[in-house]
Amino acid sequence: MPKIKTCRGAAKRFRKTGSGKIRRNKAFTSHILTKKSTKRKRELRQGTLVHSTNEKAIASLIPYL
């Protein structure tokens, strides 16, 4: 069997934690920030884990990370 290619777009967006879960950054942080509250922008800076229903699909995109 040949090696699986890593999806480079996914590799830039996701990374695995030490326990094997997948981390992601939150959306809505790049522009139109004036109408968003300071609290909302501060909370968007924190990364979060990928939901369990999407974990398997994303793991297949980044097999060696």
N, C-alpha and C positions, 0 to 999 in steps of 0.2 A: 504494500500500500504506500502511495506517496504521502509526503508530509502535507499537513493542512496549512494553507496560507492564512496568515493573520489578517483580519480586516483592519487596515491602517486607520480608517476613520474611527472605528471602535477603540483601537489601541490608544488613541489620543484622548478619548472621552472617559474610559473606564480603567480601573486598576483593581487588583485583588488585594485583600487584606491578609494578614498573617493567618487567620482562621479559614481563608478560602472564600469568603464572601466577596461580593463585587461592590466597590464604591463608585459613586457618580457625583458630579456637581449639579447644583440646581440651576434651572433655567430662569429666564426673565431678569438677567443681571447686566445686560450689555447696553441698553439704551432706553429712552423714555423713563428716566429714573426720577424726574422731578415730582411726578404725581404719586410715587411710592413713598411710604412713610420710612423714617430712619430705622424703626424697629424691623420693618419688613425687609429692607435692604441688608440689614445686619444679619438676619436669620437666613437670607439667601446665600450669604457667604459660606455658611457651613455645608460641608458635603453630607451626603446621606447614603444609605445602602439601597441597592437596586431591589425592587419588589420581588418576592419569591416567584411570582408567576412569570417574570421576565428573565430570571437568573439563568436558566438552562439555555435559552436562545443566545444571550450575550456571552455566556461561557464558551459557546461553540465558535463565536467570532474571534475570541482572544484565547486560543488553546494553549499558548506557551507563555503567557504573561503571569 
